[in-house]
Amino acid sequence: SYLVKRPAAGSSVSGGSAISSSSNSSNTSSSSSESLCTQCSCSGHHYKSPQTPSNWKLGRQLGHGAFGKVFLCYDVDTGSELAIKQIPIRGLSLETSREVKILECEINIYKQLTHERIVRYHGAVRTEDCLQIFMEYMTGGSVREQILNYGALTEQLTKKYTRQILEGLIYLHTNRFIHRDIKCANILRDISGNIKLADFGTSRRLIAITNQNQPDSGTIELDLAHI
């Protein structure tokens, strides 16, 4: 459950030149992981990346799961509401701490992805106790929750969602990204019933991070689509 950067035709991938799904990611040096932050260049789009909130207030809890808790967050400077995912990281090993650093850099890459079918990341902040990930707040929840609460989708709605999913994938593929975990829990809805793709690059590293604290965690159950 992660998203990787594909190299352009004729180029090679080595070190920090692409986001890699390789098991060797934990051996990435600090300089390599930091260089990840310069790799994304969304062709044909010149959007300004959102600023990571620095003046914000914590709201109500939206849910919790294997990776931590998700809260509503109010950005005092912009007046907008975001979702903030808080992942405990105190007492991690050196290897797992590297995963946290790489994940933080990857999230700052995803800030540059701007499309009406892509959930927007607003950055990440690491404190002594936790990694805080800021992302767009999707009021409608996930398509998984929608089906569980209201039953099967109609043919008309299925066609609409399929079209919107493909619009998001075309954007990602055009910019040489691959989303490897398309499922109903990672397809989120806005208040108007339109959908966006979520969970870019976080789940795989979060599993590695949380496994140290929960060695016998077994199957991971998610309570909220934002996790």
N, C-alpha and C positions, 0 to 999 in steps of 0.2 A: 504494500500500500504506500506507494511513493511515486514521485514524478521525477524523471531524469532529463537532463539536457542532452540531446543528440548532437554529435559533431556535424559540422557542415560537410558537404560532399568533398572528399579528397583530403580532409583533415584527420588528424589522429587524436586519440584521447590519452592523456598521460598526466599523472599528478593531479593538479587542481584545475585542469583545463575544461573539465565538465563535471557535472554532478553525477557521481557514479553509484550504482547499486551494488558494487563489489563488496565482498566481505572484508576487504582490506581497508575499508574506509576508516576504521578505528586507528590505523597506523598513519593516517594523514598528518603531516606536520602542521604546526600552527600557521606558518606562512602559506602553505597550500590551502588550508581551510579559509584563511582570510581572503585569498585571491578569488575564491568562489564568488565573492560579493561583486566582482566586476564582470562576470561572465554573461549575464543576460542582456541582450539587446533586441527588443521586440520590434522586428522589422515592420516598417510602414506605420508605426505608431510613435508619437512623441509626447507621451503623457508624463506629467510630473509625478514622481512617486510620492505617496502620502507620507507625511511626517509621523514618526512614532510618537504617540501621545506621551507628554511629559507632565501634564497637569490634568489629572483625571480623578474621578471618584468611583469607588466600587459600589455596584448596585446589587440587586438580588441574585441569588444563585440560580442558574439556568439548568444545571445538571451536574452529574459527576460520573466518573468511569475509572477504568484501570489506569489512565494516565494522569488523573488529577481532577480538578474541578473547573467548571466554566461559569463565569459570572457576567452579568450585564455591566457595562462600563460606560460612564459618562465622561466624554472629553470636554473639559471646562473651556478650553480655548476655541473649539469649533462648534460646541453645542450638539455634537452628534453622539449617538449611542453605538457602542461597539460590543463585540463579544470578546472577553479576555479569558484565555485558557491558562491556568496556573499549574505547573508541573513541579512537584517537590524535587530538589536536586541536592539537598544537604547530605554530606557524608559519602559522596560518590567516589568511586575509584578513579585513578588517573585516566584509564582507558575510556570509562563512561563519561568523564568530564570532557574528553575530546569530542564524543558524540554530541554533547550539549553545545559545544562551541561550533561544530560544523552545522548543526541544525539551526542555530541562531543566524549563521551566515546565509544558509539556504533560504530562510524566511525573508531575509533582506533582499534576496534575488526575486522572490515571488512578489514582492511589493511592486515590481515593475510590470507585472502581468495585469493589464487593464482591458477588460472586455465585459460586455453585459451578461455573458454566460459563465463568468468566472468569479468565484467568491474572492473578494479583495483582502489581501493581507496588509496590515498596517505596521508590521515590524515586531520585533521581539526585544525584551529587556531582561537581562539576567541579574538577579540579586543573589545574596548569600544563600538564601533559602529556596528560591524557586526560579524557574524560567517562565516568564510571562509573555504569551503570544497574543497580539492584538489582531483581530480580524473583523470583517464586516458582519454585522448582526443580521441574520436572516430570520424574520419574524414568523415565517410559515412552517419552520421545522423541516424535516427531511421527507422525501417521498416514501421512505420506509414507514415513518410514523403516519403519514397520510393513508397508506394502504391498511395499516393495522387498525387505525381509528375508523376509517370510512369504507373499507372494502376495496375490491378490484377497481382499477381505473377503466374508464370507458374507452372505446376505440378512438374516439375523437381526441380525448386528453392524452392518450398514449402516443398518438401521432404528433401532437404538439410538443410533448416532452422529448420525443425522439429527435425531432427537428432541432430543438434548442440544445440538446446534448451534442448533436453533430456540429452545431455552430460553434460551441465551445471547443470541441476537439479540433476543428479546422484551425481555429486561432492558435491553439497550443502547438499543433503539428507545423503550422506555418513558421512558428518561432522555434522549431526544433526541440520541443518538449514532448514527453510522452507521459500521460497519466495512466498508471498501471493498477488502478483500483476503482474502476467504475462500478458502482453498486448503488442501490437505492438509498443507503444510509449516507452516502457521499454526494447525493443530489439534493440540494436545499432549495426551498421555496420562499419567494418573497410574498408580501401581503396581497399582491395581485395574481398569485398563482403561477408566476413564471419561475423558471428554475435556473440554478447556477451550479457549476461543478466545484466541489470542495475537496479538502484533504490532500493538499499537494505536498508531498515529501515529508510529512510529519510522522506518520504512523510507524514506519519501519524503525526510525531512530528512537521514537518514544518507547517502543517495545524494548529496545536494547537498554535504554536508560532506566526504565521501571523494573526490568527483570532483576536488576541487582538488588533492589529493595524488596521484590516479591519473587523469590526464586522458585516458589511452588505455585505460581499464579495460574498455570494451565491455560485453558481457553480464555481469551480476553473478551469480556462482554462490555459493550458500549451502551451507555444510557442516553446519550444525546448525540445528535448528528454533528454538533460542533466539536466533539472530542475525536 
